[in-house]
Amino acid sequence: MRSFKSINLIVLALSITEVPVFANAVFSIEEAAKKGLIKLSFKAKGGHVGDVIEMKIKNLTNKKLDLKIEAGRILDSKNNNEQDLLVTKSEQFFVAANQLRSVNVFGMCCQAHNGSPQNNSDYEVGKMADTNLIKLAYYIEKNKYYSNHTAQQAVWTLSDNNSLASISGGEKEVVTALRNFVSKLTGRVIPPYDITYNRESDNHVIGRATKIEGIFDYSVPVNGKVTIGIYDANGRLVQLLFKDISHEKGECKLYYTFRTRDLNPGTYFARMNMGESLQKEMKIEF
């Protein structure tokens, strides 16, 4: 027969093994859900960026739970036509025993060729994103770019391989910082132009480049007539910027808009010609 002391030791040992499950432990929502400690539901609020999700957490235990959702985690859309979301702001919170709690989640879309999340769309917890997206999510969090649309463009450069030129449209300092950060992450060169992508569900493909804007630097060696146009990889003229314009010798800058809405993605060239002679060429990719 076991002694009273032995029974006490067994009880104590069992208690010790149970303590780490709750005491001083912070669970990710994925881990807590897998352990059966919580029940989760996610509803989109509509839109690409910012306060995009309402997360409800039901504590299924009789203990208070300390939980977290990490920047860099993916929330999966249950509608395959709507974008998944990348969490861009970490949250740590507790849910009392047997209680239901609601938490606002900040994130950004990460499937540029799908539609924008609609209000009340269903989501579910997904895995952590790949390394570069996690690093970008932490960078967005650190700089408080939670609702910044330029940062959203940066997310799409990683999730959908959009050009770094699409990181545009915001404050110059923010654009420059985000382009430099993503360039260092990926080793990709920053182009000397800006790309605007289509985001609407019209007759055109979502995620297609609609226009490119930039500066074309060129030098005119002698006084003469200059023609500048944009050509495809086969040498076909796709957009004439100007033709046979009288130009004095010297250094010049041309601010241009390249309409790409109805063109296939690929490599194009801005070319400055004098007569039949090519004087300057610049590659444009989208």
C-alpha positions as protocol buffer text, in pm:
chain_id: "A"
residue {
  index: 1
  type: MET
  ca { x: 0 y: 0 z: 0 }
}
residue {
  index: 2
  type: ARG
  ca { x: 130 y: 346 z: -94 }
}
residue {
  index: 3
  type: SER
  ca { x: 205 y: 585 z: 189 }
}
residue {
  index: 4
  type: PHE
  ca { x: 19 y: 914 z: 232 }
}
residue {
  index: 5
  type: LYS
  ca { x: 349 y: 1090 z: 154 }
}
residue {
  index: 6
  type: SER
  ca { x: 381 y: 906 z: -180 }
}
residue {
  index: 7
  type: ILE
  ca { x: 27 y: 1004 z: -281 }
}
residue {
  index: 8
  type: ASN
  ca { x: 102 y: 1368 z: -198 }
}
residue {
  index: 9
  type: LEU
  ca { x: 414 y: 1357 z: -411 }
}
residue {
  index: 10
  type: ILE
  ca { x: 218 y: 1215 z: -708 }
}
residue {
  index: 11
  type: VAL
  ca { x: -46 y: 1488 z: -675 }
}
residue {
  index: 12
  type: LEU
  ca { x: 226 y: 1752 z: -652 }
}
residue {
  index: 13
  type: ALA
  ca { x: 400 y: 1616 z: -963 }
}
residue {
  index: 14
  type: LEU
  ca { x: 75 y: 1623 z: -1160 }
}
residue {
  index: 15
  type: SER
  ca { x: 15 y: 1981 z: -1052 }
}
residue {
  index: 16
  type: ILE
  ca { x: 361 y: 2088 z: -1161 }
}
residue {
  index: 17
  type: THR
  ca { x: 314 y: 1939 z: -1508 }
}
residue {
  index: 18
  type: GLU
  ca { x: -10 y: 2131 z: -1553 }
}
residue {
  index: 19
  type: VAL
  ca { x: 122 y: 2473 z: -1446 }
}
residue {
  index: 20
  type: PRO
  ca { x: 319 y: 2560 z: -1766 }
}
residue {
  index: 21
  type: VAL
  ca { x: 4 y: 2512 z: -1977 }
}
residue {
  index: 22
  type: PHE
  ca { x: -143 y: 2836 z: -1836 }
}
residue {
  index: 23
  type: ALA
  ca { x: 81 y: 3009 z: -1581 }
}
residue {
  index: 24
  type: ASN
  ca { x: 326 y: 3260 z: -1731 }
}
residue {
  index: 25
  type: ALA
  ca { x: 261 y: 3122 z: -2079 }
}
residue {
  index: 26
  type: VAL
  ca { x: 168 y: 3335 z: -2380 }
}
residue {
  index: 27
  type: PHE
  ca { x: 15 y: 3133 z: -2662 }
}
residue {
  index: 28
  type: SER
  ca { x: -9 y: 3235 z: -3024 }
}
residue {
  index: 29
  type: ILE
  ca { x: -369 y: 3212 z: -3141 }
}
residue {
  index: 30
  type: GLU
  ca { x: -268 y: 2930 z: -3377 }
}
residue {
  index: 31
  type: GLU
  ca { x: -113 y: 2727 z: -3095 }
}
residue {
  index: 32
  type: ALA
  ca { x: -403 y: 2789 z: -2857 }
}
residue {
  index: 33
  type: ALA
  ca { x: -655 y: 2687 z: -3122 }
}
residue {
  index: 34
  type: LYS
  ca { x: -463 y: 2367 z: -3201 }
}
residue {
  index: 35
  type: LYS
  ca { x: -456 y: 2278 z: -2831 }
}
residue {
  index: 36
  type: GLY
  ca { x: -832 y: 2322 z: -2812 }
}
residue {
  index: 37
  type: LEU
  ca { x: -802 y: 2608 z: -2563 }
}
residue {
  index: 38
  type: ILE
  ca { x: -991 y: 2860 z: -2774 }
}
residue {
  index: 39
  type: LYS
  ca { x: -1240 y: 2891 z: -3058 }
}
residue {
  index: 40
  type: LEU
  ca { x: -1168 y: 3160 z: -3319 }
}
residue {
  index: 41
  type: SER
  ca { x: -1372 y: 3350 z: -3574 }
}
residue {
  index: 42
  type: PHE
  ca { x: -1264 y: 3630 z: -3809 }
}
residue {
  index: 43
  type: LYS
  ca { x: -1477 y: 3881 z: -4000 }
}
residue {
  index: 44
  type: ALA
  ca { x: -1337 y: 4126 z: -4253 }
}
residue {
  index: 45
  type: LYS
  ca { x: -1435 y: 4490 z: -4227 }
}
residue {
  index: 46
  type: GLY
  ca { x: -1376 y: 4558 z: -4597 }
}
residue {
  index: 47
  type: GLY
  ca { x: -1075 y: 4726 z: -4759 }
}
residue {
  index: 48
  type: HIS
  ca { x: -709 y: 4650 z: -4817 }
}
residue {
  index: 49
  type: VAL
  ca { x: -525 y: 4816 z: -4534 }
}
residue {
  index: 50
  type: GLY
  ca { x: -549 y: 4920 z: -4169 }
}
residue {
  index: 51
  type: ASP
  ca { x: -805 y: 4795 z: -3917 }
}
residue {
  index: 52
  type: VAL
  ca { x: -929 y: 4519 z: -4148 }
}
residue {
  index: 53
  type: ILE
  ca { x: -1044 y: 4228 z: -3928 }
}
residue {
  index: 54
  type: GLU
  ca { x: -1252 y: 4171 z: -3618 }
}
residue {
  index: 55
  type: MET
  ca { x: -1124 y: 3862 z: -3436 }
}
residue {
  index: 56
  type: LYS
  ca { x: -1343 y: 3691 z: -3177 }
}
residue {
  index: 57
  type: ILE
  ca { x: -1184 y: 3453 z: -2927 }
}
residue {
  index: 58
  type: LYS
  ca { x: -1382 y: 3220 z: -2704 }
}
residue {
  index: 59
  type: ASN
  ca { x: -1187 y: 3085 z: -2408 }
}
residue {
  index: 60
  type: LEU
  ca { x: -1290 y: 2720 z: -2372 }
}
residue {
  index: 61
  type: THR
  ca { x: -1108 y: 2672 z: -2041 }
}
residue {
  index: 62
  type: ASN
  ca { x: -1169 y: 2772 z: -1681 }
}
residue {
  index: 63
  type: LYS
  ca { x: -834 y: 2958 z: -1672 }
}
residue {
  index: 64
  type: LYS
  ca { x: -739 y: 3303 z: -1792 }
}
residue {
  index: 65
  type: LEU
  ca { x: -540 y: 3277 z: -2117 }
}
residue {
  index: 66
  type: ASP
  ca { x: -265 y: 3513 z: -2232 }
}
residue {
  index: 67
  type: LEU
  ca { x: -267 y: 3520 z: -2612 }
}
residue {
  index: 68
  type: LYS
  ca { x: -95 y: 3694 z: -2900 }
}
residue {
  index: 69
  type: ILE
  ca { x: -133 y: 3746 z: -3273 }
}
residue {
  index: 70
  type: GLU
  ca { x: 197 y: 3820 z: -3443 }
}
residue {
  index: 71
  type: ALA
  ca { x: 290 y: 4067 z: -3715 }
}
residue {
  index: 72
  type: GLY
  ca { x: 373 y: 3847 z: -4012 }
}
residue {
  index: 73
  type: ARG
  ca { x: 92 y: 3597 z: -3965 }
}
residue {
  index: 74
  type: ILE
  ca { x: -139 y: 3522 z: -4258 }
}
residue {
  index: 75
  type: LEU
  ca { x: -517 y: 3523 z: -4221 }
}
residue {
  index: 76
  type: ASP
  ca { x: -668 y: 3302 z: -4491 }
}
residue {
  index: 77
  type: SER
  ca { x: -977 y: 3414 z: -4678 }
}
residue {
  index: 78
  type: LYS
  ca { x: -1246 y: 3147 z: -4708 }
}
residue {
  index: 79
  type: ASN
  ca { x: -1347 y: 3309 z: -5038 }
}
residue {
  index: 80
  type: ASN
  ca { x: -1088 y: 3219 z: -5302 }
}
residue {
  index: 81
  type: ASN
  ca { x: -1171 y: 3537 z: -5494 }
}
residue {
  index: 82
  type: GLU
  ca { x: -1073 y: 3763 z: -5204 }
}
residue {
  index: 83
  type: GLN
  ca { x: -724 y: 3838 z: -5080 }
}
residue {
  index: 84
  type: ASP
  ca { x: -557 y: 3681 z: -4779 }
}
residue {
  index: 85
  type: LEU
  ca { x: -435 y: 3930 z: -4518 }
}
residue {
  index: 86
  type: LEU
  ca { x: -92 y: 3982 z: -4364 }
}
residue {
  index: 87
  type: VAL
  ca { x: -106 y: 4093 z: -4000 }
}
residue {
  index: 88
  type: THR
  ca { x: 101 y: 4412 z: -3961 }
}
residue {
  index: 89
  type: LYS
  ca { x: 53 y: 4490 z: -3593 }
}
residue {
  index: 90
  type: SER
  ca { x: 125 y: 4249 z: -3310 }
}
residue {
  index: 91
  type: GLU
  ca { x: -131 y: 4226 z: -3031 }
}
residue {
  index: 92
  type: GLN
  ca { x: -97 y: 4059 z: -2691 }
}
residue {
  index: 93
  type: PHE
  ca { x: -408 y: 4028 z: -2477 }
}
residue {
  index: 94
  type: PHE
  ca { x: -584 y: 3804 z: -2227 }
}
residue {
  index: 95
  type: VAL
  ca { x: -921 y: 3633 z: -2233 }
}
residue {
  index: 96
  type: ALA
  ca { x: -1082 y: 3555 z: -1900 }
}
residue {
  index: 97
  type: ALA
  ca { x: -1199 y: 3203 z: -1816 }
}
residue {
  index: 98
  type: ASN
  ca { x: -1491 y: 3090 z: -2034 }
}
residue {
  index: 99
  type: GLN
  ca { x: -1525 y: 3438 z: -2179 }
}
residue {
  index: 100
  type: LEU
  ca { x: -1568 y: 3571 z: -2536 }
}
residue {
  index: 101
  type: ARG
  ca { x: -1348 y: 3864 z: -2638 }
}
residue {
  index: 102
  type: SER
  ca { x: -1327 y: 4075 z: -2955 }
}
residue {
  index: 103
  type: VAL
  ca { x: -994 y: 4216 z: -3084 }
}
residue {
  index: 104
  type: ASN
  ca { x: -933 y: 4448 z: -3379 }
}
residue {
  index: 105
  type: VAL
  ca { x: -658 y: 4323 z: -3611 }
}
residue {
  index: 106
  type: PHE
  ca { x: -452 y: 4545 z: -3840 }
}
residue {
  index: 107
  type: GLY
  ca { x: -332 y: 4398 z: -4167 }
}
residue {
  index: 108
  type: MET
  ca { x: -270 y: 4437 z: -4538 }
}
residue {
  index: 109
  type: CYS
  ca { x: -377 y: 4233 z: -4839 }
}
residue {
  index: 110
  type: CYS
  ca { x: -123 y: 3991 z: -4983 }
}
residue {
  index: 111
  type: GLN
  ca { x: -279 y: 3853 z: -5304 }
}
residue {
  index: 112
  type: ALA
  ca { x: -287 y: 4146 z: -5546 }
}
residue {
  index: 113
  type: HIS
  ca { x: -463 y: 3955 z: -5823 }
}
residue {
  index: 114
  type: ASN
  ca { x: -764 y: 3875 z: -5604 }
}
residue {
  index: 115
  type: GLY
  ca { x: -1040 y: 4115 z: -5506 }
}
residue {
  index: 116
  type: SER
  ca { x: -1052 y: 4333 z: -5199 }
}
residue {
  index: 117
  type: PRO
  ca { x: -1195 y: 4170 z: -4883 }
}
residue {
  index: 118
  type: GLN
  ca { x: -1563 y: 4249 z: -4850 }
}
residue {
  index: 119
  type: ASN
  ca { x: -1735 y: 4356 z: -4531 }
}
residue {
  index: 120
  type: ASN
  ca { x: -1827 y: 4054 z: -4315 }
}
residue {
  index: 121
  type: SER
  ca { x: -1624 y: 3805 z: -4522 }
}
residue {
  index: 122
  type: ASP
  ca { x: -1502 y: 3501 z: -4327 }
}
residue {
  index: 123
  type: TYR
  ca { x: -1135 y: 3436 z: -4254 }
}
residue {
  index: 124
  type: GLU
  ca { x: -939 y: 3177 z: -4060 }
}
residue {
  index: 125
  type: VAL
  ca { x: -603 y: 3172 z: -3890 }
}
residue {
  index: 126
  type: GLY
  ca { x: -316 y: 3073 z: -4119 }
}
residue {
  index: 127
  type: LYS
  ca { x: 57 y: 3007 z: -4092 }
}
residue {
  index: 128
  type: MET
  ca { x: 330 y: 3264 z: -4049 }
}
residue {
  index: 129
  type: ALA
  ca { x: 433 y: 3421 z: -4381 }
}
residue {
  index: 130
  type: ASP
  ca { x: 770 y: 3364 z: -4548 }
}
residue {
  index: 131
  type: THR
  ca { x: 1079 y: 3527 z: -4400 }
}
residue {
  index: 132
  type: ASN
  ca { x: 1082 y: 3843 z: -4613 }
}
residue {
  index: 133
  type: LEU
  ca { x: 713 y: 3915 z: -4557 }
}
residue {
  index: 134
  type: ILE
  ca { x: 760 y: 3871 z: -4182 }
}
residue {
  index: 135
  type: LYS
  ca { x: 1052 y: 4117 z: -4188 }
}
residue {
  index: 136
  type: LEU
  ca { x: 843 y: 4366 z: -4385 }
}
residue {
  index: 137
  type: ALA
  ca { x: 550 y: 4324 z: -4143 }
}
residue {
  index: 138
  type: TYR
  ca { x: 780 y: 4403 z: -3849 }
}
residue {
  index: 139
  type: TYR
  ca { x: 920 y: 4703 z: -4039 }
}
residue {
  index: 140
  type: ILE
  ca { x: 566 y: 4831 z: -4098 }
}
residue {
  index: 141
  type: GLU
  ca { x: 487 y: 4777 z: -3730 }
}
residue {
  index: 142
  type: LYS
  ca { x: 806 y: 4950 z: -3613 }
}
residue {
  index: 143
  type: ASN
  ca { x: 732 y: 5258 z: -3825 }
}
residue {
  index: 144
  type: LYS
  ca { x: 357 y: 5256 z: -3752 }
}
residue {
  index: 145
  type: TYR
  ca { x: 267 y: 5229 z: -4121 }
}
residue {
  index: 146
  type: TYR
  ca { x: -42 y: 5023 z: -4030 }
}
residue {
  index: 147
  type: SER
  ca { x: -278 y: 5229 z: -4249 }
}
residue {
  index: 148
  type: ASN
  ca { x: -24 y: 5345 z: -4506 }
}
residue {
  index: 149
  type: HIS
  ca { x: -116 y: 5264 z: -4866 }
}
residue {
  index: 150
  type: THR
  ca { x: 246 y: 5290 z: -4982 }
}
residue {
  index: 151
  type: ALA
  ca { x: 334 y: 5015 z: -4733 }
}
residue {
  index: 152
  type: GLN
  ca { x: 50 y: 4810 z: -4884 }
}
residue {
  index: 153
  type: GLN
  ca { x: 221 y: 4843 z: -5221 }
}
residue {
  index: 154
  type: ALA
  ca { x: 543 y: 4718 z: -5059 }
}
residue {
  index: 155
  type: VAL
  ca { x: 361 y: 4407 z: -4935 }
}
residue {
  index: 156
  type: TRP
  ca { x: 245 y: 4330 z: -5290 }
}
residue {
  index: 157
  type: THR
  ca { x: 604 y: 4358 z: -5419 }
}
residue {
  index: 158
  type: LEU
  ca { x: 686 y: 4055 z: -5204 }
}
residue {
  index: 159
  type: SER
  ca { x: 360 y: 3859 z: -5211 }
}
residue {
  index: 160
  type: ASP
  ca { x: 295 y: 3904 z: -5586 }
}
residue {
  index: 161
  type: ASN
  ca { x: 638 y: 3997 z: -5718 }
}
residue {
  index: 162
  type: ASN
  ca { x: 518 y: 4343 z: -5824 }
}
residue {
  index: 163
  type: SER
  ca { x: 789 y: 4584 z: -5932 }
}
residue {
  index: 164
  type: LEU
  ca { x: 958 y: 4800 z: -5670 }
}
residue {
  index: 165
  type: ALA
  ca { x: 840 y: 5086 z: -5891 }
}
residue {
  index: 166
  type: SER
  ca { x: 488 y: 5020 z: -5762 }
}
residue {
  index: 167
  type: ILE
  ca { x: 595 y: 5141 z: -5415 }
}
residue {
  index: 168
  type: SER
  ca { x: 480 y: 5494 z: -5487 }
}
residue {
  index: 169
  type: GLY
  ca { x: 212 y: 5754 z: -5436 }
}
residue {
  index: 170
  type: GLY
  ca { x: 289 y: 5858 z: -5079 }
}
residue {
  index: 171
  type: GLU
  ca { x: 525 y: 6091 z: -4898 }
}
residue {
  index: 172
  type: LYS
  ca { x: 865 y: 6093 z: -5064 }
}
residue {
  index: 173
  type: GLU
  ca { x: 1049 y: 5992 z: -4746 }
}
residue {
  index: 174
  type: VAL
  ca { x: 819 y: 5694 z: -4690 }
}
residue {
  index: 175
  type: VAL
  ca { x: 841 y: 5583 z: -5054 }
}
residue {
  index: 176
  type: THR
  ca { x: 1220 y: 5601 z: -5047 }
}
residue {
  index: 177
  type: ALA
  ca { x: 1247 y: 5418 z: -4714 }
}
residue {
  index: 178
  type: LEU
  ca { x: 1018 y: 5135 z: -4823 }
}
residue {
  index: 179
  type: ARG
  ca { x: 1184 y: 5096 z: -5163 }
}
residue {
  index: 180
  type: ASN
  ca { x: 1527 y: 5080 z: -5001 }
}
residue {
  index: 181
  type: PHE
  ca { x: 1409 y: 4830 z: -4739 }
}
residue {
  index: 182
  type: VAL
  ca { x: 1253 y: 4594 z: -4995 }
}
residue {
  index: 183
  type: SER
  ca { x: 1550 y: 4635 z: -5229 }
}
residue {
  index: 184
  type: LYS
  ca { x: 1787 y: 4522 z: -4951 }
}
residue {
  index: 185
  type: LEU
  ca { x: 1560 y: 4229 z: -4866 }
}
residue {
  index: 186
  type: THR
  ca { x: 1537 y: 4103 z: -5221 }
}
residue {
  index: 187
  type: GLY
  ca { x: 1846 y: 4231 z: -5399 }
}
residue {
  index: 188
  type: ARG
  ca { x: 1620 y: 4385 z: -5663 }
}
residue {
  index: 189
  type: VAL
  ca { x: 1722 y: 4716 z: -5825 }
}
residue {
  index: 190
  type: ILE
  ca { x: 1500 y: 5020 z: -5768 }
}
residue {
  index: 191
  type: PRO
  ca { x: 1368 y: 5141 z: -6108 }
}
residue {
  index: 192
  type: PRO
  ca { x: 1370 y: 5513 z: -6203 }
}
residue {
  index: 193
  type: TYR
  ca { x: 991 y: 5528 z: -6249 }
}
residue {
  index: 194
  type: ASP
  ca { x: 660 y: 5466 z: -6072 }
}
residue {
  index: 195
  type: ILE
  ca { x: 401 y: 5202 z: -6164 }
}
residue {
  index: 196
  type: THR
  ca { x: 29 y: 5224 z: -6093 }
}
residue {
  index: 197
  type: TYR
  ca { x: -158 y: 4892 z: -6081 }
}
residue {
  index: 198
  type: ASN
  ca { x: -528 y: 4837 z: -6141 }
}
residue {
  index: 199
  type: ARG
  ca { x: -716 y: 4743 z: -5822 }
}
residue {
  index: 200
  type: GLU
  ca { x: -1077 y: 4748 z: -5939 }
}
residue {
  index: 201
  type: SER
  ca { x: -1295 y: 4461 z: -6057 }
}
residue {
  index: 202
  type: ASP
  ca { x: -1377 y: 4607 z: -6400 }
}
residue {
  index: 203
  type: ASN
  ca { x: -1323 y: 4457 z: -6745 }
}
residue {
  index: 204
  type: HIS
  ca { x: -948 y: 4472 z: -6698 }
}
residue {
  index: 205
  type: VAL
  ca { x: -737 y: 4223 z: -6512 }
}
residue {
  index: 206
  type: ILE
  ca { x: -695 y: 4301 z: -6141 }
}
residue {
  index: 207
  type: GLY
  ca { x: -328 y: 4362 z: -6066 }
}
residue {
  index: 208
  type: ARG
  ca { x: -238 y: 4475 z: -6418 }
}
residue {
  index: 209
  type: ALA
  ca { x: -15 y: 4782 z: -6455 }
}
residue {
  index: 210
  type: THR
  ca { x: -222 y: 5073 z: -6588 }
}
residue {
  index: 211
  type: LYS
  ca { x: 43 y: 5343 z: -6623 }
}
residue {
  index: 212
  type: ILE
  ca { x: 410 y: 5415 z: -6565 }
}
residue {
  index: 213
  type: GLU
  ca { x: 539 y: 5762 z: -6482 }
}
residue {
  index: 214
  type: GLY
  ca { x: 897 y: 5875 z: -6465 }
}
residue {
  index: 215
  type: ILE
  ca { x: 1179 y: 6092 z: -6594 }
}
residue {
  index: 216
  type: PHE
  ca { x: 1373 y: 6009 z: -6910 }
}
residue {
  index: 217
  type: ASP
  ca { x: 1717 y: 6176 z: -6903 }
}
residue {
  index: 218
  type: TYR
  ca { x: 1885 y: 6220 z: -7239 }
}
residue {
  index: 219
  type: SER
  ca { x: 2147 y: 6431 z: -7413 }
}
residue {
  index: 220
  type: VAL
  ca { x: 2109 y: 6601 z: -7753 }
}
residue {
  index: 221
  type: PRO
  ca { x: 2457 y: 6610 z: -7917 }
}
residue {
  index: 222
  type: VAL
  ca { x: 2374 y: 6879 z: -8174 }
}
residue {
  index: 223
  type: ASN
  ca { x: 2083 y: 7103 z: -8263 }
}
residue {
  index: 224
  type: GLY
  ca { x: 1828 y: 6896 z: -8451 }
}
residue {
  index: 225
  type: LYS
  ca { x: 1495 y: 6717 z: -8451 }
}
residue {
  index: 226
  type: VAL
  ca { x: 1424 y: 6459 z: -8184 }
}
residue {
  index: 227
  type: THR
  ca { x: 1174 y: 6174 z: -8165 }
}
residue {
  index: 228
  type: ILE
  ca { x: 1101 y: 5990 z: -7840 }
}
residue {
  index: 229
  type: GLY
  ca { x: 880 y: 5683 z: -7817 }
}
residue {
  index: 230
  type: ILE
  ca { x: 829 y: 5363 z: -7623 }
}
residue {
  index: 231
  type: TYR
  ca { x: 887 y: 5030 z: -7797 }
}
residue {
  index: 232
  type: ASP
  ca { x: 822 y: 4666 z: -7710 }
}
residue {
  index: 233
  type: ALA
  ca { x: 1090 y: 4397 z: -7703 }
}
residue {
  index: 234
  type: ASN
  ca { x: 1034 y: 4334 z: -8077 }
}
residue {
  index: 235
  type: GLY
  ca { x: 1102 y: 4696 z: -8166 }
}
residue {
  index: 236
  type: ARG
  ca { x: 738 y: 4785 z: -8231 }
}
residue {
  index: 237
  type: LEU
  ca { x: 636 y: 5139 z: -8136 }
}
residue {
  index: 238
  type: VAL
  ca { x: 362 y: 5120 z: -7871 }
}
residue {
  index: 239
  type: GLN
  ca { x: 346 y: 5485 z: -7763 }
}
residue {
  index: 240
  type: LEU
  ca { x: 483 y: 5798 z: -7931 }
}
residue {
  index: 241
  type: LEU
  ca { x: 578 y: 6070 z: -7682 }
}
residue {
  index: 242
  type: PHE
  ca { x: 677 y: 6327 z: -7947 }
}
residue {
  index: 243
  type: LYS
  ca { x: 805 y: 6323 z: -8304 }
}
residue {
  index: 244
  type: ASP
  ca { x: 1052 y: 6543 z: -8493 }
}
residue {
  index: 245
  type: ILE
  ca { x: 1053 y: 6818 z: -8232 }
}
residue {
  index: 246
  type: SER
  ca { x: 1323 y: 7081 z: -8288 }
}
residue {
  index: 247
  type: HIS
  ca { x: 1569 y: 7059 z: -8002 }
}
residue {
  index: 248
  type: GLU
  ca { x: 1881 y: 7252 z: -7907 }
}
residue {
  index: 249
  type: LYS
  ca { x: 2202 y: 7080 z: -7804 }
}
residue {
  index: 250
  type: GLY
  ca { x: 2225 y: 6993 z: -7435 }
}
residue {
  index: 251
  type: GLU
  ca { x: 2109 y: 6779 z: -7142 }
}
residue {
  index: 252
  type: CYS
  ca { x: 1735 y: 6724 z: -7107 }
}
residue {
  index: 253
  type: LYS
  ca { x: 1473 y: 6561 z: -6886 }
}
residue {
  index: 254
  type: LEU
  ca { x: 1139 y: 6438 z: -7012 }
}
residue {
  index: 255
  type: TYR
  ca { x: 858 y: 6375 z: -6763 }
}
residue {
  index: 256
  type: TYR
  ca { x: 652 y: 6102 z: -6927 }
}
residue {
  index: 257
  type: THR
  ca { x: 343 y: 5887 z: -6870 }
}
residue {
  index: 258
  type: PHE
  ca { x: 344 y: 5544 z: -7036 }
}
residue {
  index: 259
  type: ARG
  ca { x: -10 y: 5405 z: -7072 }
}
residue {
  index: 260
  type: THR
  ca { x: 15 y: 5030 z: -7013 }
}
residue {
  index: 261
  type: ARG
  ca { x: -346 y: 4934 z: -6939 }
}
residue {
  index: 262
  type: ASP
  ca { x: -395 y: 4736 z: -7261 }
}
residue {
  index: 263
  type: LEU
  ca { x: -41 y: 4604 z: -7296 }
}
residue {
  index: 264
  type: ASN
  ca { x: 95 y: 4268 z: -7188 }
}
residue {
  index: 265
  type: PRO
  ca { x: 348 y: 4268 z: -6902 }
}
residue {
  index: 266
  type: GLY
  ca { x: 707 y: 4248 z: -7016 }
}
residue {
  index: 267
  type: THR
  ca { x: 1011 y: 4452 z: -7115 }
}
residue {
  index: 268
  type: TYR
  ca { x: 978 y: 4781 z: -7303 }
}
residue {
  index: 269
  type: PHE
  ca { x: 1221 y: 5057 z: -7400 }
}
residue {
  index: 270
  type: ALA
  ca { x: 1203 y: 5436 z: -7403 }
}
residue {
  index: 271
  type: ARG
  ca { x: 1418 y: 5552 z: -7698 }
}
residue {
  index: 272
  type: MET
  ca { x: 1539 y: 5892 z: -7814 }
}
residue {
  index: 273
  type: ASN
  ca { x: 1624 y: 5910 z: -8184 }
}
residue {
  index: 274
  type: MET
  ca { x: 1763 y: 6180 z: -8409 }
}
residue {
  index: 275
  type: GLY
  ca { x: 1666 y: 6079 z: -8759 }
}
residue {
  index: 276
  type: GLU
  ca { x: 1757 y: 5710 z: -8785 }
}
residue {
  index: 277
  type: SER
  ca { x: 2019 y: 5729 z: -8512 }
}
residue {
  index: 278
  type: LEU
  ca { x: 1944 y: 5594 z: -8163 }
}
residue {
  index: 279
  type: GLN
  ca { x: 2087 y: 5833 z: -7905 }
}
residue {
  index: 280
  type: LYS
  ca { x: 1951 y: 5703 z: -7571 }
}
residue {
  index: 281
  type: GLU
  ca { x: 1760 y: 5397 z: -7452 }
}
residue {
  index: 282
  type: MET
  ca { x: 1607 y: 5315 z: -7112 }
}
residue {
  index: 283
  type: LYS
  ca { x: 1456 y: 4981 z: -7012 }
}
residue {
  index: 284
  type: ILE
  ca { x: 1107 y: 4973 z: -6856 }
}
residue {
  index: 285
  type: GLU
  ca { x: 969 y: 4653 z: -6703 }
}
residue {
  index: 286
  type: PHE
  ca { x: 629 y: 4573 z: -6556 }
}
